[in-house]
Every structure is written in structure tokens, then in C-alpha cells.
């Protein structure tokens, strides 16, 4: 029987890494989209705010399931599942 000698995975760190990656992608895509919209004409402050809020909501909804899965994995001490989730967001 082999024993895992690596320390347990910190689920809070895993969630922070996933959130950081999501925020980075959100910012990149928001800048790209706002730039494209600005090329087509002036955006009002309200329109810009709507696009920003949409991008934030999309990322939040997309990451909700991986966060919940990571918390569930932590409750069941499933380090392998946490490591797999992390590898998807590197």
C-alpha cells in the first residue's frame, strides 16, 4: 500500500488560484470587448457599466460550480480531485 507523502492540498489556495485565473481572463476579454465597441462608436458610461457587470456575472456563474466542487472535495479529503481541478485552471 503506497502512502501519499505530499502535503494535503489547501482548498482555499486552490479556489484563490481559480478566482485569480477567472479574473485575469475577465479583464482581458472585457478590455477587448470594450475596445471593439468603442471602435463602433462612443459608449455611454451606463453602457460600459452594463458590459462590465455582464462580464463579472458570467465569470462568477462559470466559476461557481468548480468552487463548490472543490469545497466538496475538501470535505471528503479528495486531494486528487482538487489537484485535477487546479490543473484545469493553470
C-alpha positions as CSV (number, residue, x, y, z in Angstrom):
1,X,0.0,0.0,0.0
2,X,1.6,3.3,-1.1
3,X,1.3,6.4,1.1
4,X,1.0,9.9,-0.2
5,X,3.9,11.9,1.2
6,X,2.8,15.2,-0.3
7,X,1.1,17.7,2.0
8,X,-2.7,18.0,1.6
9,X,-3.9,20.5,-0.9
10,X,-5.2,23.8,0.5
11,X,-8.7,24.2,-1.0
12,X,-8.7,27.9,-0.1
13,X,-5.5,28.3,-2.1
14,X,-7.0,26.3,-5.0
15,X,-10.1,28.5,-5.1
16,X,-8.0,31.6,-4.9
17,X,-6.0,30.4,-7.9
18,X,-9.1,29.6,-9.9
19,X,-10.6,33.0,-9.0
20,X,-7.4,34.8,-10.0
21,X,-7.3,33.0,-13.4
22,X,-11.0,33.8,-13.9
23,X,-10.4,37.5,-13.0
24,X,-7.5,37.7,-15.4
25,X,-9.5,36.3,-18.3
26,X,-12.4,38.5,-17.4
27,X,-10.2,41.6,-17.5
28,X,-8.6,40.6,-20.8
29,X,-11.9,39.9,-22.5
30,X,-13.6,43.0,-21.1
31,X,-10.8,45.2,-22.4
32,X,-11.0,43.6,-25.8
33,X,-14.8,43.9,-26.0
34,X,-14.9,47.5,-24.8
35,X,-12.2,48.4,-27.3
36,X,-14.2,46.8,-30.1
37,X,-17.4,48.5,-29.0
38,X,-15.6,51.8,-28.7
39,X,-14.4,51.4,-32.3
40,X,-18.0,51.2,-33.5
41,X,-19.0,54.4,-31.6
42,X,-19.0,56.1,-28.3
43,X,-20.2,54.0,-25.3
44,X,-22.1,55.8,-22.6
45,X,-21.0,55.3,-19.0
46,X,-24.1,53.3,-18.4
47,X,-23.4,51.0,-21.4
48,X,-19.9,50.5,-20.3
49,X,-21.1,49.6,-16.8
50,X,-23.6,47.1,-18.2
51,X,-20.8,45.4,-20.2
52,X,-18.5,45.3,-17.1
53,X,-21.3,43.9,-14.9
54,X,-22.1,41.2,-17.5
55,X,-18.5,40.1,-17.7
56,X,-18.3,39.8,-13.9
57,X,-21.6,37.9,-13.7
58,X,-20.5,35.4,-16.4
59,X,-17.2,34.7,-14.7
60,X,-18.9,34.4,-11.3
61,X,-21.5,31.9,-12.7
62,X,-18.9,29.9,-14.6
63,X,-16.7,29.5,-11.5
64,X,-19.4,28.7,-9.0
65,X,-19.5,25.0,-9.9
66,X,-15.7,24.5,-9.7
67,X,-15.7,26.3,-6.4
68,X,-18.5,24.2,-5.0
69,X,-16.8,21.0,-6.3
70,X,-13.5,22.0,-4.6
71,X,-15.3,22.6,-1.3
72,X,-17.0,19.2,-1.6
73,X,-13.6,17.6,-2.4
74,X,-12.1,19.2,0.7
75,X,-14.9,17.9,2.9
76,X,-14.3,14.4,1.6
77,X,-10.4,14.8,1.7
78,X,-10.2,14.2,-2.0
79,X,-6.9,15.8,-2.8
80,X,-6.7,14.1,-6.2
81,X,-9.9,15.9,-7.3
82,X,-8.6,19.2,-6.0
83,X,-5.3,18.7,-7.9
84,X,-7.2,17.8,-11.1
85,X,-9.4,21.0,-10.8
86,X,-6.3,23.1,-10.3
87,X,-4.6,21.7,-13.4
88,X,-7.6,22.8,-15.4
89,X,-7.1,26.4,-14.4
90,X,-3.3,26.8,-14.7
